[in-house]
Amino acid sequence: MQVILGLIYHTIGGVFSGSFYMPYNKVKGWAWESYWIVGGIFSWLIVPPLAAYLTIPDFTSIIASADGGVKSITFLLGLLWGIGGLTYGLGVRYLGMSLGNSVVLGFCSAFGALVPSIYYNFNAVRGKVSFTDMLGSSGGRLVLLGVLVCIIGIAISGKAGMMKEAELSEEEKKASVKEFSLVKGLIIAVISGILSAFFNFGIEAGKPLADQAVKQGCNPLFQNNVTYVVLLWGGLTTNFVWCMYLNAKNKTFSDYTNPRTPITANILFAATAGTMWFLQFFFYGMGESKLGNGASSWITHMATIILTANLWGLYLREWSGVSAATFRTFVAGIVVILISIVLVGIGNSL
């Protein structure tokens, strides 16, 4: 039952994450950097402390009294993740919901699922599953197989994107993705996928904060909410600096006060996107507390995001005009990812 609950929580979080970019498409007359940082202020500064306040009694004292080294490494990993989160937005901007998410989250899945367990090989922590532990059990090996199958599914999805690139004219590609650029998008997506995995590393590094929350009577379901506060300060720092640079470079500071744009509506759409983004990890923390296996949690979370984003890609007609063979390849990638979720779920239950 705990495994089923964990998978349900991860699925809910994945749906929020796979959908969060949609409200940004409703923003009118603002540059990318303007609506991205407005949404980010809600994602990384406003909503996380609110969630911690509602679920963890006196979370500020936990942060204040925590070991400085724990807070520093958690913040640093947040900084690195922030680069991945920033380039994630650019990857979707240039590749679209389907291909952008598939490439970015494929790399993110592999790094985020495997590196923490390898870390525990060298730094044993009670109750945490190391890579050796996974190799030594049938369930662990099935989880690792699920990771591999997921990566294969991502590769198939990427192949579908390459086929689409070859088949459609520039006008057809930009009809569904306004700023479509395969080369630029793929380079950015690979960088984003690798660095985005640092969020999972940050959760692991900040575990002493979560453990202290549990000791003080917090419901274990919400223990990671205090870790998110520190981790996301790092992400906010990276994104804020870059977006302010772009505002200055592109002379887009006026977006925030331009009466010729729907300022209130734009802020609301960006705030909605930012809140939805954070909710993915609110539910991720709940799911991780039930599964107790970093690889299982991360791969399940990533796979459900990919599936959701690809469904939105269909809704936005990003695959309109492609051949039957290309569309079958796209569907095959989704099916393989679904199989990976099943394998991870069964492996974790074992």
Protein Blocks (a to p, Z undefined) as FASTA:
>chain_A
ZZmmmmmmmmmmmmmmmmmmmmmmmpghiafklmmmmmmmmmmmmmmmmmmmmmmghklm
mmmmpcfklmmmmmmmmmmmmmmmmmmmmmmmmnojmlmmmmmmmmmmmmmmmmmmmmmm
mmccehiacfklmmmpmklmmmmmmmmmmmmmmmmmmmmmmmmmmmpcfklmmmmmmkgc
fklmmmmmmmmmmmmmmmmmmmmmmmmmmmmmmmnopafklmmmmmmmmmmmmmmmmmmm
mmmmmmmmnopmmmmmmmkbcfklmmmmmmmmmmmmmmmmmmmmmmmmmnopaklmmmmm
mmmmmmmmmmmmmmnopmgoiafklmmmmmmmmmmmmmmmmmmmmmmmZZ
